[in-house]
Amino acid sequence: MKILVTGFDPFGGEKINPAIEAVKRLPDEIDGNQIVKLEVPTIFYQSTKVVKEKIIAEKPDMVINVGQAGGRAAITPERIAINFQAGSTPDNSGKGPKEGKIESDGADGYFTQLPIKKMVTAMRKAGIPAEVSNSAGTYVCNHLFYEVQYMRVHDFPKLKAGFVHIPFLPSQAKNGRRPSMNLDDMVKGLTASIKVAVAD
């Protein structure tokens, strides 16, 4: 099996994004399954374009997008992507999102195909804080999560896909005033969750 794992580049004035840092450190193979890694721009529709091109080129069996969720203390696989975007923070193009639907002909929401409860259990067994999330927000993370699901429905029906949020790194946590997780634990948690996802 081939798994495409993506992580966003730094945004919002940050010099680092734990999403791409953790993705870069994943092994190239997990339980005999090939891991393809991709850095994605934190730009609404550009992120979709980059991921779609990679799906066409690599033909993965599964796509797992990884993003940063500042304020969360655990790794959180997402249950559902919603057909809505909003927010006051500009993306890396310098523009904010146009509030409203992501795809005019898309469903209001798409559920992940990943075994998120099993993923959470596996991460907890590995000693990593983890919990299921029911909201990926309305920023670029949810946008990409939704768009990959939309692509799956319209272009890649055999694809399984989902989204995982990870916390801040300690260096981003402003002297411990916000929750954080070290990079080694993020990699350990993501690896454990991928093992379960490919075996399901």
N, C-alpha and C positions, 0 to 999 in steps of 0.2 A: 504494500500500500504506500501511496505517496501523500504526504500531508504538507500543505502550504501553511506556514505560520508567519503572520505579518505583525509588525510593530510600528507604531507611529514615531516620527521624528519629534524633537523638542518643539514646544509651542508655548505661547503665553508668557514669553520672556524668560522661560527656563533654559538653562544650558544643557540639560540632560532630560531624557525621557526614559523611565525605567522599562517601558514597553519594548522599545527596540534593543535596549541593553540586555534585557533578559532573553529576548528572542535570539540575539547574536550568540549567546552562550549556551543555547540548547545543543545537545549532541546532534550530529548529522544523521544519526540513525537511532531509533528507539524501538527495541524489540523487533528488529529486522525491517522496520518501516522507515522509508526515506523521509527526512525532514528538509523541506525547501524553505529558506528564510528570505523575507522581503521587507525592506524598509519602505514605509508608506508616508507620503506627505500629509501633514495635518491641514488639508485643504478639502473642502466638501466634495465637489464632483471630481476633482483631480485624483483623490484617493480611490474612487471607484474605477476610474480609467486605468490606473496603474495595476490594481488588483485584477481587473478583468483581463488585461493583456497577459498577466502572469498565469492566470488560469488557462487561457488559450494556449500559451506556450508550453506549460508544464503538465497540463491535464491531471491535476491532483484528484485524489479520491475524497479528500477532506480539506476544508479551509478553516483555520482557527485564527481569528483576528484578536490581537492583544492591545489593550489600551490602558492608559493611566486614569485612575479614579482617586484624585486627591481627597483625603478625608476618610477613606475607608481603611479599616485595619486588617482586612482579610483579602485573599484572592477570591474573586466573585465571578463565576460563570454566569452569563446572562440567559434568562429564560426566553425573552421576547424582544423583537425589534419593532418599533412603531413607525408608522408612515407620517412622521412629523419632525420638523426641525425648527429650532429657535435658539436664541442666545444672544447675549450682548458682547461676548468676547470675539474679536475678529479671528479668523483662521490665519494660517501662515501666508495667505495671499494679501492680508491686510483688510479683508472684507468680512463682515458678519454674515450669518446665514440669512437668506430670504425666508422669513417665517411662513410656514405652511407645509403642505404635503411634499414629500420627497419625490414620489412618483404618482402622477395624476391617475393612472390606471392600476395602481398597486393596491393590495389588500391593506386594511387598516393596521394589521400587524402580522408578523410571521414568527412562529415559534422555532427555536433552534432544533436541529436534528441531533445534537450532542447529548450524551447521557449525563446531564449536569449534576444530578444527585449522586450518581456513582463517582463522578469526578471529585465532588466535594468530600465524599467519604474517603476516597483514596488519598487526597491531600491531607486530611485530618489524621489518617493513619500514619502518614509520613511526618507528622508533627508540625504541619503548616496550617495556620489559621485559614479557614475557607468557609464560604457560605453561598447559597444560591441568591442571585439578585433578580428582582422582577422589574428593574428599570435601568436601562442603559443610558438614560438621559435624553437630551435633544440636540447634542452637539455632534462633532464629527464621528465619535465612536458609534453612536446609534445610527448615524447616517450610513457609515460603511457596513455595519451589521445588517441594516435593512437592505442596502443595495446588493449585497452578496446573496441574501435570501431572494430578492427580486430576480437576480440573474439566475439563481437556481431554478426558479419556477419557469422562467422564460427561455433559458439557454442551456442550462446544465442540470437536467432533472435527476441525474444519478449522484450529484454532489451532496455531501453532508457538510454542514457549516455551522459555525457559532462564534461567540465572542466571549472573551475573558478579560475582566478588569483586574488590575493589580494596584497596590497602594503606592504612595510616594516612597522614594528611597530616603534613608536617614538624613542625607545631605539636603533634602528638600523640605524637611520637617520643621525647620526653624526652631532648633534647640529642643526638640521633643514636644513642641506645642501642638503638633498634628501627628496622627498615626503614621507609622512607616513600617517598612519591612526591608531587611537587607537583601542584596541582589542574589546571594547564594540560595536563600530560602525561596525567592521568586522562581529561580530556575528549577529548584527541587520540586516545587509545587506544580509548575507547568509540566515538567517531565512526568510526574505521577499522574496528572490529569490526562495527558496525551496517551499514556499507556492504557488507561481505562477506555478512553474514547475509541482507540483503534481496535480494542478487543471486544467492544460491545456488538 
